Every structure is written in C-alpha cells, then in structure tokens.
Amino acid sequence: MPDKKAYSQYKETQIMTASPAKLIILLYEGAIKSIDSAMAAIDEKKFDVVNNNVLKAQDIITELAVSVNFDAGDLASKLYNLYMYFNKCLLEANIKKDKESFKHVRDHIENLLDAWKSIADKVIDVNNQSKGVNIAG
C-alpha cells in the first residue's frame, strides 16, 4: 500500500501547485479516464462500475461548468451549455449502456483537452519569454 499512498500524495501536490490551465487539463483527463473505464466495464457487464465511473465523469464536468467565468463573454456561455450537454449525454448513455454515446462525449472532451493543452503551452511560452534578462538598461 505504500505505493498507493505515495501516488496519492504526488497527485495532491500536482493539483495544489498547478496553474489554472493545468487544473482544467487535469479535469479533462480525469473525465476521459472515467469515461474510458465506464466503456470498458460495459464489456465486462460490470454495470455498477459503469455507473460509478459515469458519476465521476459527470462530477468532473459539473465542476468545469461551475467554474466557467461568464464575464468572459459569449464563449463562456457556449462552453457552459456544452458541459450541460455532455452531462445529459452521459446520463442517457449510462441508462442505455451505449458505448457510442460515451465515445461521442469522450471525443468532444478530448478536443477540448487538446485546445487547453495548446493554450497552456502558449501561456508557458509567454511567461518564459518575460523572465529573460532585461539588457535594455
């Protein structure tokens, strides 16, 4: 069990020290992992495991939804609506145990994950550029 405790401590440190963009990335990755686990459990006919993983994914998506900054404009409202759509699709997929519906949501979340990774990389590049030595005097 020491390995599990060490991993848990590592994850906690990763979360506590993460930038806001990195936290969003971690949430998307967690939702994808939960959806993947739910889809795998369908094949094994472990429907309690499917349900638990869908609930985890929905919790993550709800957390993303409540963190949307509506002052950011129209895009924020669209993102919030997308999160609500994901939760609705996951609910329906869970009831029907429909892997294609799970995959549909997973693919959209993966696209958002890729976009956020790109944004995070650009923020890191800008921050690294601003930390250079000022030789202008």
PLY file of the C-alpha trace (Angstrom):
ply
format ascii 1.0
element vertex 137
property float x
property float y
property float z
element edge 136
property int vertex1
property int vertex2
end_header
0.00 0.00 0.00
2.88 2.48 0.35
2.90 2.94 -3.43
-0.76 3.95 -3.42
-0.17 6.48 -0.63
2.87 7.92 -2.42
0.89 8.23 -5.64
-1.96 9.93 -3.79
0.46 12.42 -2.24
2.04 13.05 -5.64
-1.38 13.72 -7.23
-2.34 16.05 -4.38
0.89 18.02 -4.79
0.37 18.15 -8.55
-3.11 19.60 -8.07
-2.14 22.06 -5.33
0.73 23.51 -7.38
-0.97 23.51 -10.80
-1.81 26.62 -12.76
-5.50 27.25 -13.57
-4.94 25.98 -17.13
-3.22 22.84 -15.83
-6.13 22.20 -13.44
-8.55 22.29 -16.36
-6.31 19.88 -18.26
-6.26 17.53 -15.25
-10.05 17.69 -15.03
-10.46 16.86 -18.72
-8.01 13.98 -18.36
-9.93 12.69 -15.35
-13.24 12.83 -17.23
-11.73 10.93 -20.16
-10.26 8.31 -17.83
-13.64 7.82 -16.13
-15.46 7.52 -19.45
-12.87 5.00 -20.70
-13.33 2.97 -17.51
-17.11 3.06 -17.94
-16.86 1.83 -21.52
-14.52 -0.99 -20.51
-16.88 -2.04 -17.72
-19.76 -2.32 -20.20
-17.90 -5.11 -22.00
-17.35 -6.85 -18.67
-21.03 -6.36 -17.74
-19.98 -4.63 -14.52
-22.80 -2.12 -14.53
-22.11 -0.83 -11.03
-18.60 0.10 -12.20
-20.08 1.75 -15.30
-22.40 3.81 -13.14
-19.68 4.84 -10.66
-17.37 5.97 -13.45
-20.13 7.88 -15.22
-20.92 9.66 -11.96
-17.23 10.58 -11.60
-17.17 11.97 -15.14
-20.37 13.92 -14.50
-18.95 15.33 -11.26
-15.85 16.49 -13.12
-17.88 18.05 -15.91
-20.13 19.77 -13.36
-17.03 21.16 -11.65
-15.86 22.52 -15.01
-19.31 24.03 -15.60
-19.49 25.84 -12.26
-16.00 27.26 -12.80
-16.95 28.96 -16.08
-16.36 32.70 -15.89
-19.45 34.19 -17.53
-17.79 37.61 -17.57
-15.55 36.25 -20.34
-18.31 36.70 -22.91
-20.40 34.61 -25.25
-17.85 31.80 -25.47
-18.24 31.15 -21.74
-21.99 30.59 -22.11
-21.41 28.25 -25.03
-18.85 26.27 -23.05
-21.25 26.01 -20.09
-24.01 24.76 -22.40
-21.61 22.23 -23.88
-20.82 20.91 -20.40
-24.53 20.58 -19.65
-24.98 18.74 -22.95
-22.15 16.35 -22.01
-23.81 15.55 -18.69
-27.14 14.91 -20.41
-25.48 12.61 -22.96
-23.64 10.76 -20.19
-26.89 10.28 -18.30
-28.59 8.83 -21.37
-25.56 6.67 -22.23
-25.50 5.35 -18.68
-29.18 4.40 -18.81
-28.78 2.66 -22.18
-25.21 1.43 -21.56
-24.43 2.81 -25.01
-20.71 2.88 -25.78
-21.17 5.04 -28.89
-22.78 7.79 -26.81
-19.93 7.58 -24.31
-17.44 7.79 -27.18
-19.25 10.84 -28.59
-18.79 12.74 -25.31
-15.25 11.44 -24.87
-14.23 12.65 -28.33
-15.56 16.14 -27.64
-13.79 16.30 -24.29
-10.58 15.13 -25.95
-10.89 18.01 -28.46
-11.30 20.47 -25.59
-8.33 18.88 -23.83
-6.15 19.36 -26.92
-7.23 23.01 -27.15
-6.45 23.66 -23.49
-3.05 21.97 -23.82
-2.28 24.29 -26.72
-3.39 27.31 -24.70
-1.35 26.22 -21.68
1.74 25.76 -23.86
1.36 29.29 -25.22
0.95 30.74 -21.72
4.11 28.92 -20.62
5.99 30.27 -23.67
4.87 33.84 -22.93
5.79 33.51 -19.25
9.21 32.10 -20.09
9.88 34.94 -22.54
9.03 37.55 -19.92
11.52 36.08 -17.44
14.52 36.92 -19.57
17.22 39.37 -18.62
16.42 42.99 -19.46
19.50 44.23 -21.30
17.86 47.45 -22.45
19.09 49.15 -19.31
0 1
1 2
2 3
3 4
4 5
5 6
6 7
7 8
8 9
9 10
10 11
11 12
12 13
13 14
14 15
15 16
16 17
17 18
18 19
19 20
20 21
21 22
22 23
23 24
24 25
25 26
26 27
27 28
28 29
29 30
30 31
31 32
32 33
33 34
34 35
35 36
36 37
37 38
38 39
39 40
40 41
41 42
42 43
43 44
44 45
45 46
46 47
47 48
48 49
49 50
50 51
51 52
52 53
53 54
54 55
55 56
56 57
57 58
58 59
59 60
60 61
61 62
62 63
63 64
64 65
65 66
66 67
67 68
68 69
69 70
70 71
71 72
72 73
73 74
74 75
75 76
76 77
77 78
78 79
79 80
80 81
81 82
82 83
83 84
84 85
85 86
86 87
87 88
88 89
89 90
90 91
91 92
92 93
93 94
94 95
95 96
96 97
97 98
98 99
99 100
100 101
101 102
102 103
103 104
104 105
105 106
106 107
107 108
108 109
109 110
110 111
111 112
112 113
113 114
114 115
115 116
116 117
117 118
118 119
119 120
120 121
121 122
122 123
123 124
124 125
125 126
126 127
127 128
128 129
129 130
130 131
131 132
132 133
133 134
134 135
135 136
